[in-house]
Amino acid sequence: MGYKNVCFDCRKAFNQGTDFNNIRESKCPECGNLMTQVTHRFRPPKQNEVKKWSVAKFLMDNGFLYHHVWEKVFKNEKGEIYALANYTEYPQSMREAKEFVEKYKEQAIN
């Protein structure tokens, strides 16, 4: 487990390990572009699955770095309460990704 650095130009992901004090941004060893950091929950598509890479990039560009996103369970008088046991799954298609971003936009990381 740990973080991953992802290069969307080369469509590759590299493990960062579990030393959370030493997590850093880094450049892709192939193209030299700055990579995006995501959690270990990101399962990179195969390099030739271009549409799936597009979906992942869209989600990450909109603040969803494969962190836990949960369904709303109920509201109380102080505001919304979420049940952490009800995690939603990340979408696989662009249509689903657009709906996901709209539905869960308050949980995006800015």
Backbone as XML, in Angstrom:
<?xml version="1.0"?>
<chain id="A" units="angstrom">
  <residue number="1" name="MET">
    <atom name="N" x="0.852" y="-1.159" z="0.000"/>
    <atom name="CA" x="0.000" y="0.000" z="0.000"/>
    <atom name="C" x="0.900" y="1.225" z="0.000"/>
  </residue>
  <residue number="2" name="GLY">
    <atom name="N" x="0.333" y="2.366" z="-0.149"/>
    <atom name="CA" x="1.090" y="3.600" z="-0.246"/>
    <atom name="C" x="0.530" y="4.442" z="-1.371"/>
  </residue>
  <residue number="3" name="TYR">
    <atom name="N" x="1.316" y="5.365" z="-1.836"/>
    <atom name="CA" x="0.891" y="6.249" z="-2.912"/>
    <atom name="C" x="1.439" y="5.776" z="-4.243"/>
  </residue>
  <residue number="4" name="LYS">
    <atom name="N" x="0.824" y="6.293" z="-5.306"/>
    <atom name="CA" x="1.300" y="6.031" z="-6.654"/>
    <atom name="C" x="1.481" y="7.368" z="-7.348"/>
  </residue>
  <residue number="5" name="ASN">
    <atom name="N" x="2.452" y="7.425" z="-8.231"/>
    <atom name="CA" x="2.602" y="8.555" z="-9.133"/>
    <atom name="C" x="2.162" y="8.075" z="-10.501"/>
  </residue>
  <residue number="6" name="VAL">
    <atom name="N" x="1.338" y="8.885" z="-11.152"/>
    <atom name="CA" x="0.736" y="8.500" z="-12.419"/>
    <atom name="C" x="1.138" y="9.484" z="-13.505"/>
  </residue>
  <residue number="7" name="CYS">
    <atom name="N" x="1.563" y="8.946" z="-14.639"/>
    <atom name="CA" x="1.851" y="9.760" z="-15.818"/>
    <atom name="C" x="0.776" y="9.470" z="-16.855"/>
  </residue>
  <residue number="8" name="PHE">
    <atom name="N" x="-0.006" y="10.489" z="-17.181"/>
    <atom name="CA" x="-1.080" y="10.302" z="-18.157"/>
    <atom name="C" x="-0.562" y="10.353" z="-19.589"/>
  </residue>
  <residue number="9" name="ASP">
    <atom name="N" x="0.582" y="10.970" z="-19.805"/>
    <atom name="CA" x="1.147" y="11.007" z="-21.151"/>
    <atom name="C" x="1.670" y="9.627" z="-21.557"/>
  </residue>
  <residue number="10" name="CYS">
    <atom name="N" x="2.334" y="8.954" z="-20.637"/>
    <atom name="CA" x="2.881" y="7.618" z="-20.929"/>
    <atom name="C" x="1.909" y="6.503" z="-20.537"/>
  </residue>
  <residue number="11" name="ARG">
    <atom name="N" x="0.863" y="6.874" z="-19.808"/>
    <atom name="CA" x="-0.126" y="5.924" z="-19.293"/>
    <atom name="C" x="0.556" y="4.842" z="-18.443"/>
  </residue>
  <residue number="12" name="LYS">
    <atom name="N" x="1.265" y="5.335" z="-17.411"/>
    <atom name="CA" x="1.968" y="4.437" z="-16.493"/>
    <atom name="C" x="1.798" y="4.937" z="-15.064"/>
  </residue>
  <residue number="13" name="ALA">
    <atom name="N" x="1.877" y="3.992" z="-14.123"/>
    <atom name="CA" x="1.815" y="4.325" z="-12.697"/>
    <atom name="C" x="3.002" y="3.682" z="-11.999"/>
  </residue>
  <residue number="14" name="PHE">
    <atom name="N" x="3.561" y="4.420" z="-11.033"/>
    <atom name="CA" x="4.732" y="3.961" z="-10.297"/>
    <atom name="C" x="4.428" y="4.021" z="-8.808"/>
  </residue>
  <residue number="15" name="ASN">
    <atom name="N" x="4.712" y="2.952" z="-8.083"/>
    <atom name="CA" x="4.491" y="2.926" z="-6.640"/>
    <atom name="C" x="5.482" y="3.840" z="-5.941"/>
  </residue>
  <residue number="16" name="GLN">
    <atom name="N" x="4.991" y="4.545" z="-4.893"/>
    <atom name="CA" x="5.829" y="5.430" z="-4.089"/>
    <atom name="C" x="6.246" y="4.792" z="-2.778"/>
  </residue>
  <residue number="17" name="GLY">
    <atom name="N" x="5.634" y="3.694" z="-2.413"/>
    <atom name="CA" x="5.982" y="3.041" z="-1.156"/>
    <atom name="C" x="5.134" y="3.513" z="0.000"/>
  </residue>
  <residue number="18" name="THR">
    <atom name="N" x="5.550" y="3.148" z="1.205"/>
    <atom name="CA" x="4.744" y="3.441" z="2.393"/>
    <atom name="C" x="5.424" y="4.392" z="3.372"/>
  </residue>
  <residue number="19" name="ASP">
    <atom name="N" x="6.540" y="4.973" z="3.007"/>
    <atom name="CA" x="7.189" y="5.955" z="3.868"/>
    <atom name="C" x="6.472" y="7.291" z="3.666"/>
  </residue>
  <residue number="20" name="PHE">
    <atom name="N" x="5.431" y="7.514" z="4.454"/>
    <atom name="CA" x="4.576" y="8.678" z="4.257"/>
    <atom name="C" x="5.273" y="10.002" z="4.569"/>
  </residue>
  <residue number="21" name="ASN">
    <atom name="N" x="6.423" y="9.956" z="5.235"/>
    <atom name="CA" x="7.198" y="11.167" z="5.487"/>
    <atom name="C" x="8.045" y="11.547" z="4.279"/>
  </residue>
  <residue number="22" name="ASN">
    <atom name="N" x="8.178" y="10.631" z="3.332"/>
    <atom name="CA" x="9.047" y="10.862" z="2.181"/>
    <atom name="C" x="8.264" y="10.870" z="0.861"/>
  </residue>
  <residue number="23" name="ILE">
    <atom name="N" x="6.954" y="11.059" z="0.925"/>
    <atom name="CA" x="6.151" y="11.111" z="-0.288"/>
    <atom name="C" x="6.445" y="12.426" z="-0.990"/>
  </residue>
  <residue number="24" name="ARG">
    <atom name="N" x="6.677" y="12.358" z="-2.267"/>
    <atom name="CA" x="7.064" y="13.563" z="-3.005"/>
    <atom name="C" x="6.516" y="13.502" z="-4.424"/>
  </residue>
  <residue number="25" name="GLU">
    <atom name="N" x="6.390" y="14.667" z="-5.003"/>
    <atom name="CA" x="6.063" y="14.723" z="-6.423"/>
    <atom name="C" x="7.313" y="14.340" z="-7.195"/>
  </residue>
  <residue number="26" name="SER">
    <atom name="N" x="7.123" y="13.710" z="-8.313"/>
    <atom name="CA" x="8.286" y="13.363" z="-9.112"/>
    <atom name="C" x="7.937" y="13.414" z="-10.588"/>
  </residue>
  <residue number="27" name="LYS">
    <atom name="N" x="8.973" y="13.394" z="-11.383"/>
    <atom name="CA" x="8.803" y="13.432" z="-12.834"/>
    <atom name="C" x="8.832" y="12.017" z="-13.393"/>
  </residue>
  <residue number="28" name="CYS">
    <atom name="N" x="8.121" y="11.833" z="-14.482"/>
    <atom name="CA" x="8.069" y="10.537" z="-15.145"/>
    <atom name="C" x="9.464" y="10.183" z="-15.663"/>
  </residue>
  <residue number="29" name="PRO">
    <atom name="N" x="9.925" y="8.968" z="-15.392"/>
    <atom name="CA" x="11.244" y="8.583" z="-15.876"/>
    <atom name="C" x="11.315" y="8.444" z="-17.401"/>
  </residue>
  <residue number="30" name="GLU">
    <atom name="N" x="10.156" y="8.376" z="-18.061"/>
    <atom name="CA" x="10.167" y="8.217" z="-19.515"/>
    <atom name="C" x="10.044" y="9.542" z="-20.260"/>
  </residue>
  <residue number="31" name="CYS">
    <atom name="N" x="9.059" y="10.373" z="-19.866"/>
    <atom name="CA" x="8.830" y="11.613" z="-20.623"/>
    <atom name="C" x="9.295" y="12.867" z="-19.880"/>
  </residue>
  <residue number="32" name="GLY">
    <atom name="N" x="9.524" y="12.770" z="-18.565"/>
    <atom name="CA" x="10.011" y="13.910" z="-17.794"/>
    <atom name="C" x="8.933" y="14.842" z="-17.284"/>
  </residue>
  <residue number="33" name="ASN">
    <atom name="N" x="7.660" y="14.594" z="-17.601"/>
    <atom name="CA" x="6.574" y="15.439" z="-17.112"/>
    <atom name="C" x="6.273" y="15.127" z="-15.652"/>
  </residue>
  <residue number="34" name="LEU">
    <atom name="N" x="5.753" y="16.131" z="-14.926"/>
    <atom name="CA" x="5.372" y="15.950" z="-13.537"/>
    <atom name="C" x="4.201" y="14.981" z="-13.457"/>
  </residue>
  <residue number="35" name="MET">
    <atom name="N" x="4.282" y="14.026" z="-12.536"/>
    <atom name="CA" x="3.233" y="13.023" z="-12.401"/>
    <atom name="C" x="2.232" y="13.438" z="-11.325"/>
  </residue>
  <residue number="36" name="THR">
    <atom name="N" x="1.053" y="12.813" z="-11.349"/>
    <atom name="CA" x="-0.015" y="13.060" z="-10.388"/>
    <atom name="C" x="0.055" y="12.004" z="-9.294"/>
  </residue>
  <residue number="37" name="GLN">
    <atom name="N" x="-0.029" y="12.436" z="-8.029"/>
    <atom name="CA" x="-0.030" y="11.488" z="-6.918"/>
    <atom name="C" x="-1.452" y="11.064" z="-6.597"/>
  </residue>
  <residue number="38" name="VAL">
    <atom name="N" x="-1.637" y="9.763" z="-6.389"/>
    <atom name="CA" x="-2.933" y="9.210" z="-6.003"/>
    <atom name="C" x="-2.719" y="8.174" z="-4.908"/>
  </residue>
  <residue number="39" name="THR">
    <atom name="N" x="-3.803" y="7.766" z="-4.268"/>
    <atom name="CA" x="-3.708" y="6.753" z="-3.222"/>
    <atom name="C" x="-3.519" y="5.381" z="-3.838"/>
  </residue>
  <residue number="40" name="HIS">
    <atom name="N" x="-3.228" y="4.422" z="-2.976"/>
    <atom name="CA" x="-3.028" y="3.045" z="-3.419"/>
    <atom name="C" x="-4.300" y="2.426" z="-3.995"/>
  </residue>
  <residue number="41" name="ARG">
    <atom name="N" x="-5.440" y="3.063" z="-3.797"/>
    <atom name="CA" x="-6.704" y="2.515" z="-4.301"/>
    <atom name="C" x="-6.818" y="2.591" z="-5.826"/>
  </residue>
  <residue number="42" name="PHE">
    <atom name="N" x="-6.027" y="3.432" z="-6.434"/>
    <atom name="CA" x="-6.054" y="3.552" z="-7.896"/>
    <atom name="C" x="-5.459" y="2.297" z="-8.519"/>
  </residue>
  <residue number="43" name="ARG">
    <atom name="N" x="-6.234" y="1.674" z="-9.365"/>
    <atom name="CA" x="-5.781" y="0.508" z="-10.121"/>
    <atom name="C" x="-5.589" y="0.951" z="-11.563"/>
  </residue>
  <residue number="44" name="PRO">
    <atom name="N" x="-4.343" y="1.156" z="-11.979"/>
    <atom name="CA" x="-4.122" y="1.692" z="-13.324"/>
    <atom name="C" x="-4.597" y="0.725" z="-14.400"/>
  </residue>
  <residue number="45" name="PRO">
    <atom name="N" x="-5.247" y="1.265" z="-15.423"/>
    <atom name="CA" x="-5.640" y="0.422" z="-16.555"/>
    <atom name="C" x="-4.405" y="-0.050" z="-17.310"/>
  </residue>
  <residue number="46" name="LYS">
    <atom name="N" x="-4.602" y="-0.995" z="-18.195"/>
    <atom name="CA" x="-3.512" y="-1.396" z="-19.069"/>
    <atom name="C" x="-3.144" y="-0.210" z="-19.943"/>
  </residue>
  <residue number="47" name="GLN">
    <atom name="N" x="-1.912" y="-0.172" z="-20.382"/>
    <atom name="CA" x="-1.417" y="0.983" z="-21.129"/>
    <atom name="C" x="-2.223" y="1.237" z="-22.400"/>
  </residue>
  <residue number="48" name="ASN">
    <atom name="N" x="-2.760" y="0.205" z="-23.021"/>
    <atom name="CA" x="-3.508" y="0.393" z="-24.273"/>
    <atom name="C" x="-4.985" y="0.697" z="-24.056"/>
  </residue>
  <residue number="49" name="GLU">
    <atom name="N" x="-5.455" y="0.779" z="-22.807"/>
    <atom name="CA" x="-6.853" y="1.094" z="-22.515"/>
    <atom name="C" x="-7.023" y="2.613" z="-22.392"/>
  </residue>
  <residue number="50" name="VAL">
    <atom name="N" x="-6.960" y="3.253" z="-23.534"/>
    <atom name="CA" x="-6.924" y="4.720" z="-23.599"/>
    <atom name="C" x="-8.177" y="5.350" z="-22.987"/>
  </residue>
  <residue number="51" name="LYS">
    <atom name="N" x="-9.354" y="4.780" z="-23.237"/>
    <atom name="CA" x="-10.591" y="5.357" z="-22.693"/>
    <atom name="C" x="-10.597" y="5.317" z="-21.166"/>
  </residue>
  <residue number="52" name="LYS">
    <atom name="N" x="-10.124" y="4.231" z="-20.586"/>
    <atom name="CA" x="-10.077" y="4.131" z="-19.123"/>
    <atom name="C" x="-9.086" y="5.146" z="-18.544"/>
  </residue>
  <residue number="53" name="TRP">
    <atom name="N" x="-7.968" y="5.372" z="-19.232"/>
    <atom name="CA" x="-7.025" y="6.405" z="-18.791"/>
    <atom name="C" x="-7.662" y="7.788" z="-18.878"/>
  </residue>
  <residue number="54" name="SER">
    <atom name="N" x="-8.487" y="8.007" z="-19.891"/>
    <atom name="CA" x="-9.184" y="9.299" z="-20.025"/>
    <atom name="C" x="-10.152" y="9.511" z="-18.870"/>
  </residue>
  <residue number="55" name="VAL">
    <atom name="N" x="-10.841" y="8.459" z="-18.474"/>
    <atom name="CA" x="-11.769" y="8.551" z="-17.342"/>
    <atom name="C" x="-10.992" y="8.881" z="-16.070"/>
  </residue>
  <residue number="56" name="ALA">
    <atom name="N" x="-9.886" y="8.184" z="-15.832"/>
    <atom name="CA" x="-9.074" y="8.433" z="-14.635"/>
    <atom name="C" x="-8.558" y="9.869" z="-14.622"/>
  </residue>
  <residue number="57" name="LYS">
    <atom name="N" x="-8.085" y="10.365" z="-15.746"/>
    <atom name="CA" x="-7.584" y="11.742" z="-15.823"/>
    <atom name="C" x="-8.704" y="12.740" z="-15.546"/>
  </residue>
  <residue number="58" name="PHE">
    <atom name="N" x="-9.884" y="12.506" z="-16.121"/>
    <atom name="CA" x="-11.040" y="13.377" z="-15.884"/>
    <atom name="C" x="-11.368" y="13.429" z="-14.394"/>
  </residue>
  <residue number="59" name="LEU">
    <atom name="N" x="-11.408" y="12.267" z="-13.743"/>
    <atom name="CA" x="-11.723" y="12.223" z="-12.315"/>
    <atom name="C" x="-10.669" y="12.972" z="-11.501"/>
  </residue>
  <residue number="60" name="MET">
    <atom name="N" x="-9.402" y="12.729" z="-11.807"/>
    <atom name="CA" x="-8.335" y="13.386" z="-11.050"/>
    <atom name="C" x="-8.310" y="14.889" z="-11.310"/>
  </residue>
  <residue number="61" name="ASP">
    <atom name="N" x="-8.575" y="15.312" z="-12.529"/>
    <atom name="CA" x="-8.633" y="16.743" z="-12.846"/>
    <atom name="C" x="-9.761" y="17.429" z="-12.087"/>
  </residue>
  <residue number="62" name="ASN">
    <atom name="N" x="-10.770" y="16.656" z="-11.688"/>
    <atom name="CA" x="-11.909" y="17.199" z="-10.953"/>
    <atom name="C" x="-11.826" y="16.943" z="-9.451"/>
  </residue>
  <residue number="63" name="GLY">
    <atom name="N" x="-10.635" y="16.565" z="-8.967"/>
    <atom name="CA" x="-10.417" y="16.456" z="-7.530"/>
    <atom name="C" x="-10.672" y="15.097" z="-6.920"/>
  </residue>
  <residue number="64" name="PHE">
    <atom name="N" x="-10.824" y="14.074" z="-7.716"/>
    <atom name="CA" x="-11.056" y="12.736" z="-7.189"/>
    <atom name="C" x="-9.805" y="11.894" z="-7.419"/>
  </residue>
  <residue number="65" name="LEU">
    <atom name="N" x="-8.965" y="11.836" z="-6.373"/>
    <atom name="CA" x="-7.673" y="11.173" z="-6.471"/>
    <atom name="C" x="-7.744" y="9.741" z="-5.934"/>
  </residue>
  <residue number="66" name="TYR">
    <atom name="N" x="-8.872" y="9.137" z="-6.138"/>
    <atom name="CA" x="-9.120" y="7.753" z="-5.719"/>
    <atom name="C" x="-9.086" y="7.594" z="-4.202"/>
  </residue>
  <residue number="67" name="HIS">
    <atom name="N" x="-9.462" y="8.671" z="-3.509"/>
    <atom name="CA" x="-9.686" y="8.605" z="-2.073"/>
    <atom name="C" x="-11.093" y="8.039" z="-1.855"/>
  </residue>
  <residue number="68" name="HIS">
    <atom name="N" x="-11.422" y="7.712" z="-0.619"/>
    <atom name="CA" x="-12.762" y="7.192" z="-0.340"/>
    <atom name="C" x="-13.806" y="8.270" z="-0.599"/>
  </residue>
  <residue number="69" name="VAL">
    <atom name="N" x="-14.842" y="7.902" z="-1.290"/>
    <atom name="CA" x="-16.005" y="8.758" z="-1.516"/>
    <atom name="C" x="-17.192" y="7.958" z="-1.017"/>
  </residue>
  <residue number="70" name="TRP">
    <atom name="N" x="-18.056" y="8.597" z="-0.235"/>
    <atom name="CA" x="-19.143" y="7.848" z="0.371"/>
    <atom name="C" x="-20.503" y="8.407" z="0.020"/>
  </residue>
  <residue number="71" name="GLU">
    <atom name="N" x="-21.469" y="7.518" z="0.131"/>
    <atom name="CA" x="-22.865" y="7.872" z="-0.097"/>
    <atom name="C" x="-23.389" y="8.645" z="1.109"/>
  </residue>
  <residue number="72" name="LYS">
    <atom name="N" x="-24.292" y="9.576" z="0.879"/>
    <atom name="CA" x="-24.966" y="10.264" z="1.973"/>
    <atom name="C" x="-25.986" y="9.293" z="2.562"/>
  </residue>
  <residue number="73" name="VAL">
    <atom name="N" x="-26.025" y="9.225" z="3.882"/>
    <atom name="CA" x="-26.950" y="8.309" z="4.517"/>
    <atom name="C" x="-28.140" y="9.060" z="5.098"/>
  </residue>
  <residue number="74" name="PHE">
    <atom name="N" x="-27.887" y="10.123" z="5.846"/>
    <atom name="CA" x="-28.968" y="10.905" z="6.414"/>
    <atom name="C" x="-28.461" y="12.280" z="6.796"/>
  </residue>
  <residue number="75" name="LYS">
    <atom name="N" x="-29.376" y="13.182" z="7.101"/>
    <atom name="CA" x="-29.034" y="14.524" z="7.557"/>
    <atom name="C" x="-29.585" y="14.719" z="8.962"/>
  </residue>
  <residue number="76" name="ASN">
    <atom name="N" x="-28.883" y="15.537" z="9.726"/>
    <atom name="CA" x="-29.427" y="15.954" z="11.012"/>
    <atom name="C" x="-29.537" y="17.472" z="11.017"/>
  </residue>
  <residue number="77" name="GLU">
    <atom name="N" x="-29.894" y="18.049" z="12.148"/>
    <atom name="CA" x="-30.098" y="19.501" z="12.205"/>
    <atom name="C" x="-28.808" y="20.297" z="12.045"/>
  </residue>
  <residue number="78" name="LYS">
    <atom name="N" x="-27.644" y="19.664" z="12.212"/>
    <atom name="CA" x="-26.363" y="20.354" z="12.079"/>
    <atom name="C" x="-25.775" y="20.250" z="10.678"/>
  </residue>
  <residue number="79" name="GLY">
    <atom name="N" x="-26.352" y="19.421" z="9.822"/>
    <atom name="CA" x="-25.813" y="19.260" z="8.472"/>
    <atom name="C" x="-25.789" y="17.808" z="8.059"/>
  </residue>
  <residue number="80" name="GLU">
    <atom name="N" x="-25.055" y="17.530" z="7.007"/>
    <atom name="CA" x="-25.037" y="16.187" z="6.456"/>
    <atom name="C" x="-24.115" y="15.266" z="7.248"/>
  </residue>
  <residue number="81" name="ILE">
    <atom name="N" x="-24.536" y="14.053" z="7.397"/>
    <atom name="CA" x="-23.757" y="13.013" z="8.058"/>
    <atom name="C" x="-23.540" y="11.905" z="7.036"/>
  </residue>
  <residue number="82" name="TYR">
    <atom name="N" x="-22.334" y="11.368" z="6.987"/>
    <atom name="CA" x="-22.010" y="10.300" z="6.052"/>
    <atom name="C" x="-21.679" y="9.030" z="6.825"/>
  </residue>
  <residue number="83" name="ALA">
    <atom name="N" x="-22.061" y="7.909" z="6.285"/>
    <atom name="CA" x="-21.681" y="6.627" z="6.880"/>
    <atom name="C" x="-20.423" y="6.153" z="6.165"/>
  </residue>
  <residue number="84" name="LEU">
    <atom name="N" x="-19.337" y="6.025" z="6.882"/>
    <atom name="CA" x="-18.072" y="5.667" z="6.269"/>
    <atom name="C" x="-18.068" y="4.245" z="5.725"/>
  </residue>
  <residue number="85" name="ALA">
    <atom name="N" x="-19.014" y="3.441" z="6.119"/>
    <atom name="CA" x="-19.062" y="2.066" z="5.627"/>
    <atom name="C" x="-19.680" y="1.985" z="4.230"/>
  </residue>
  <residue number="86" name="ASN">
    <atom name="N" x="-20.282" y="3.048" z="3.765"/>
    <atom name="CA" x="-20.973" y="3.029" z="2.479"/>
    <atom name="C" x="-20.161" y="3.714" z="1.394"/>
  </residue>
  <residue number="87" name="TYR">
    <atom name="N" x="-18.943" y="3.247" z="1.165"/>
    <atom name="CA" x="-18.117" y="3.815" z="0.117"/>
    <atom name="C" x="-18.706" y="3.490" z="-1.241"/>
  </residue>
  <residue number="88" name="THR">
    <atom name="N" x="-18.626" y="4.444" z="-2.134"/>
    <atom name="CA" x="-19.069" y="4.209" z="-3.498"/>
    <atom name="C" x="-17.863" y="3.817" z="-4.351"/>
  </residue>
  <residue number="89" name="GLU">
    <atom name="N" x="-18.114" y="3.132" z="-5.428"/>
    <atom name="CA" x="-17.030" y="2.727" z="-6.319"/>
    <atom name="C" x="-16.794" y="3.806" z="-7.364"/>
  </residue>
  <residue number="90" name="TYR">
    <atom name="N" x="-15.565" y="3.887" z="-7.815"/>
    <atom name="CA" x="-15.223" y="4.852" z="-8.857"/>
    <atom name="C" x="-15.749" y="4.347" z="-10.203"/>
  </residue>
  <residue number="91" name="PRO">
    <atom name="N" x="-16.184" y="5.265" z="-11.055"/>
    <atom name="CA" x="-16.776" y="4.880" z="-12.345"/>
    <atom name="C" x="-15.746" y="4.361" z="-13.341"/>
  </residue>
  <residue number="92" name="GLN">
    <atom name="N" x="-16.252" y="3.643" z="-14.339"/>
    <atom name="CA" x="-15.399" y="3.059" z="-15.368"/>
    <atom name="C" x="-15.575" y="3.712" z="-16.741"/>
  </residue>
  <residue number="93" name="SER">
    <atom name="N" x="-16.678" y="4.429" z="-16.938"/>
    <atom name="CA" x="-16.918" y="5.069" z="-18.240"/>
    <atom name="C" x="-16.989" y="6.581" z="-18.058"/>
  </residue>
  <residue number="94" name="MET">
    <atom name="N" x="-16.820" y="7.305" z="-19.148"/>
    <atom name="CA" x="-16.851" y="8.769" z="-19.081"/>
    <atom name="C" x="-18.240" y="9.268" z="-18.693"/>
  </residue>
  <residue number="95" name="ARG">
    <atom name="N" x="-19.277" y="8.625" z="-19.195"/>
    <atom name="CA" x="-20.640" y="9.030" z="-18.835"/>
    <atom name="C" x="-20.849" y="8.894" z="-17.327"/>
  </residue>
  <residue number="96" name="GLU">
    <atom name="N" x="-20.437" y="7.754" z="-16.770"/>
    <atom name="CA" x="-20.556" y="7.534" z="-15.333"/>
    <atom name="C" x="-19.672" y="8.515" z="-14.557"/>
  </residue>
  <residue number="97" name="ALA">
    <atom name="N" x="-18.499" y="8.818" z="-15.095"/>
    <atom name="CA" x="-17.572" y="9.729" z="-14.420"/>
    <atom name="C" x="-18.163" y="11.133" z="-14.309"/>
  </residue>
  <residue number="98" name="LYS">
    <atom name="N" x="-18.818" y="11.595" z="-15.357"/>
    <atom name="CA" x="-19.437" y="12.930" z="-15.315"/>
    <atom name="C" x="-20.543" y="12.983" z="-14.267"/>
  </residue>
  <residue number="99" name="GLU">
    <atom name="N" x="-21.352" y="11.934" z="-14.199"/>
    <atom name="CA" x="-22.403" y="11.863" z="-13.188"/>
    <atom name="C" x="-21.794" y="11.800" z="-11.779"/>
  </residue>
  <residue number="100" name="PHE">
    <atom name="N" x="-20.728" y="11.029" z="-11.631"/>
    <atom name="CA" x="-20.029" y="10.865" z="-10.356"/>
    <atom name="C" x="-19.495" y="12.208" z="-9.862"/>
  </residue>
  <residue number="101" name="VAL">
    <atom name="N" x="-18.834" y="12.951" z="-10.738"/>
    <atom name="CA" x="-18.259" y="14.248" z="-10.365"/>
    <atom name="C" x="-19.356" y="15.210" z="-9.922"/>
  </residue>
  <residue number="102" name="GLU">
    <atom name="N" x="-20.459" y="15.222" z="-10.622"/>
    <atom name="CA" x="-21.567" y="16.110" z="-10.254"/>
    <atom name="C" x="-22.184" y="15.691" z="-8.918"/>
  </residue>
  <residue number="103" name="LYS">
    <atom name="N" x="-22.399" y="14.408" z="-8.745"/>
    <atom name="CA" x="-23.065" y="13.904" z="-7.543"/>
    <atom name="C" x="-22.220" y="14.085" z="-6.289"/>
  </residue>
  <residue number="104" name="TYR">
    <atom name="N" x="-20.901" y="13.896" z="-6.408"/>
    <atom name="CA" x="-20.022" y="13.908" z="-5.237"/>
    <atom name="C" x="-19.075" y="15.102" z="-5.193"/>
  </residue>
  <residue number="105" name="LYS">
    <atom name="N" x="-19.403" y="16.179" z="-5.889"/>
    <atom name="CA" x="-18.487" y="17.313" z="-5.992"/>
    <atom name="C" x="-18.078" y="17.901" z="-4.653"/>
  </residue>
  <residue number="106" name="GLU">
    <atom name="N" x="-18.923" y="17.792" z="-3.627"/>
    <atom name="CA" x="-18.551" y="18.333" z="-2.317"/>
    <atom name="C" x="-17.462" y="17.511" z="-1.634"/>
  </residue>
  <residue number="107" name="GLN">
    <atom name="N" x="-17.179" y="16.318" z="-2.140"/>
    <atom name="CA" x="-16.128" y="15.481" z="-1.559"/>
    <atom name="C" x="-14.825" y="15.535" z="-2.363"/>
  </residue>
  <residue number="108" name="ALA">
    <atom name="N" x="-14.789" y="16.343" z="-3.411"/>
    <atom name="CA" x="-13.574" y="16.476" z="-4.222"/>
    <atom name="C" x="-12.484" y="17.173" z="-3.416"/>
  </residue>
  <residue number="109" name="ILE">
    <atom name="N" x="-11.242" y="16.835" z="-3.720"/>
    <atom name="CA" x="-10.088" y="17.468" z="-3.082"/>
    <atom name="C" x="-9.641" y="18.599" z="-3.995"/>
  </residue>
  <residue number="110" name="ASN">
    <atom name="N" x="-9.623" y="19.800" z="-3.464"/>
    <atom name="CA" x="-9.246" y="20.965" z="-4.271"/>
    <atom name="C" x="-7.805" y="21.327" z="-4.101"/>
  </residue>
</chain>
